[in-house]
Amino acid sequence: MTNFLIRLFVGKHQDPSNPAARSKYASLAGFTGILLNVLLFAGKLTLGIIAGSVAIIADAFNNISDAGSAIVALIGFRLACKPVDKEHPLGHGRLEYVSGFIVDMLIILVGFELLTSSVDKIVNPSLPTVGNVTLIVLGAAILVKLWLFFFYRKIGNAISSSSLKASAFDSLSDCVATALVMISGIVARVWNVGIDGWAGVLVAVFILFTGIKAAKETIDLLLGSPPSKEFIQDIYDFTKNYSNIIGIHDVMVHDYGPGRQIVSFHAEVSADSDINVAHEEVDQLERDMHEKFGCIVTVYLDPIVMNDPLVNEMHEIAVNAVKTVNPDFTLHDFRMTIGETSFNLIFDLVLPADCKMCAADAEKAVKEEIKKQRENCFCVIRVEHPFV
């Protein structure tokens, strides 16, 4: 069914990374979610009122909130597709993350409202009237929501949409919620035991957990979460295809919304190489990466001395000292100046993001370790953390 809808409303062989196709995918997901959730709301609300079940009524309002969430997400997609303008030279892509956060807040609000109404039902219990039609409709609702989970997940993965992925997990939580409501109805009908309120509490807790988890993931995107390790490894592997580039460091990835990534890093080249040749290769690297990864790439040239025995010796001393202090420490941008009686070693010291040692202590420890090996060495160290 999902593939049929994609062929019908998006078209065959549409690249999800293309902005126009991406908008079609998002519109399909949004309108489908709105239609199905409105129908589920109408059916459940009617049955909930007839049966006198707070759990069914709460589950119905959970569905209408999902329809509202789909509307917000759809608006967010449309705004995110707006072209760049004077006030937003990097586009409006992050509006999709903002809309995803609004959806998460709506999920949390529904969970809280459901929790309060369920607690009231526990305090003031009453036995709901559950007929065959009610159970059939609830069973059908579970199947619809299960299909929506796979539907949202497929499209969300295809277009790398955090809001659709959140909607997918929300649909899965709705399956569990409706199943609990259905079980409470069966218990009331077969054993005349009212667990309607307790079922509502469980549903509310599940919805709150889903909403809070999704909100955290969306906030991480807004704050600037690191790219995947696979993406970073792909960048490192890709640069190995260029003969003049010895290595790279200071990799940074800026995310301005799906399909709007800016990548920058320093490329190390031999100080003896022809600067024009090296620059031409770096330009080619930028173009090739843009074609390969679909992102804007800026590469800075870093010339390093390769064939000076003294520089190589002092570099090895510095590397050994850094690794002695902490095997996870690394250094780059190494250079040195030679005085009449001493050496100045200048480099950047990179500490892991989760390093317990403070920058000042790490710098002091490395300097002391180098001093042990060469008394006449003085260090100028800039301590930094990786950005990826």
Buried (B, 14 or more C-beta within 10 A) or exposed (E): EBEEBBEEBBEEEBEBEEBEBBBBBBBBBBBBBBEBBBBBBEBBBBBBEBBBBBBBBBBBBBBBBBBBBBBBBBBBBBBBBEEEEEEBEEBBBBBBBBBBBBBBBBBBBBBBBBBEBBBEBBEEBEBBEBEEEBBEBBEEBBEBBBBBBBBBBBBBEBBBBBBBBBBBBBBBBBBBBBBBBBBBBEBBBEEEEBBBBBBBBBBBBBBBEBBEBBBEBBBEBBEEEBBEEEBBEBBEEBBEEBEBBBBBBBBBBBBBBBBBBBBBBBBBBBBEBEEEEBBEBBEEBBEBBEEEBEBBBEBEBBBBBBEEEEBEEBBEBBBEBBBBBBEEBBBBBBBBEEEEEEBBBBBBBBBEEEBEBEBEEBBBBBBEBBBEBBEEBBBEBEBBEBBB
